[in-house]
Amino acid sequence: MKTIFLFLFSLLIFTTNNFEINNGEVLWRKVNQQSILIETLEETMIKSGRFTNLTITENLITAEIQNLPIDYKGAGESEMSIPMYIARSSINAYIVIEIKENRYRVTVKNIKLVQNYSDALSEQGEITALEVYALRKKNTEFKKGFMKKTSRILDHTFEKLIVFENDNGKW
């Protein structure tokens, strides 16, 4: 019983907020258990204005995300309580949406942080890969600091980005 408790407790402590490491690259991946039409996804993505260079095939949508604001306030944080690189940046990334029966999987990769304005440490428009802040040990492990607040804030930001509703013609 004690062993089971310790195992479950360790899982709670080391949650990755849908982030994964794949060949030294940080990915955000989420599977939604919802049936949705590819046409509905396409229409929603175009209307949102957040996606560019959409490519659509039978069961796959790819696109780029440009200048996505990081929603730290929506994640329950204030600017003074989060790392500077989050408070002063927006996100550029590549998104892949794979559709199967009654579910779809969203993968956000090639995640870059774009400096919103110049300061003593960096210039406006400066681009930094998320791996710089998120990974250690030759890009094989997440940094503890990333797993505390940053991953939760970015998870919230990406969750908001991929909320797609399939209304099936209902009001």
Buried (B, 14 or more C-beta within 10 A) or exposed (E): EEEEEEEEEEEEEEEBBBBEBEEEBBBBBBEBEEEBEBEBBBEBBEEEEBBEEBEBEEEEBBBBBBEBEBBBEEBEBEEEEBBEBBBBBBBBBBBBBBBEEEEBEBBBBBBBBBBBEEEEEBEEEEEBBBBEBBBEEEBEEBBEEBBEBBBBBBBBBBBEBBEBEBEEEEE
